[in-house]
């Protein structure tokens, strides 16, 4: 059982959980600023905050989780934003369902949406963007 926690994918997942947590806090903060201080629609706030957090997550992921991987930098960034486009569509869909159909508070819906996309983000980055 101990060996499973020390496998390459497990160590990467543990590190990504920390990096993802930092990125999530950045995303939620940016979302709140755009939504409440700049008085923008929640979908605009969600898209802007997701793009910001994706850039921060990329930097932290290269530095602390995945390294540079096998692909050239430009290709990694392109693939990261391609993967993130799918993630943002899912994120905004969950956000819209939470707010418009369930009646959740905007920040609660944003937190649920972030959690819903976490697994996709890790798996796509690990296996596709950084080709581990």
C-alpha positions, 0 to 999 in steps of 0.5 A, a space after each residue: 500500500 505504501 508503494 502506491 503513494 510513492 508511485 510517479 503518478 501518485 506523487 504528481 497527483 499529490 503535488 498537483 493537489 497542492 498546486 491546484 489548491 493554490 490556483 483555485 484560491 487565485 481563481 476564486 479571488 479573481 472571480 470575486 474581484 471581477 464579479 463584485 468589484 468590477 460588477 461583471 456577469 458571472 460567466 465573464 467573471 468565470 471565464 476571466 478567472 479561469 484564464 488567469 488561474 490556468 496561466 498561474 497553474 501552468 507556471 506552478 505545474 512546470 515548476 513543481 509538478 510535471 517539469 517541462 515534459 517532452 513537448 516544446 514550450 509553445 506546443 505545451 502552452 497551446 495544448 494546455 489552453 486547448 485542454 483548458 478550453 474544454 475545462 472552462 466549458 465544463 466549469 462554466 456549465 457547472 457554474 450556470 447550472 448551479 446559479 441559474 437552475 439550482 439557485 446557488 450563491 455565485 461563490 458556492 457554485 464557483 467552488 463546486 465548478 472548480 472541484 468538478 473540473 479538477 480531475 479532468 485538469 490533472 489527467 489531461 495535463 499528466 497524460 496529454 500536455 506533459 506526456 508522462 
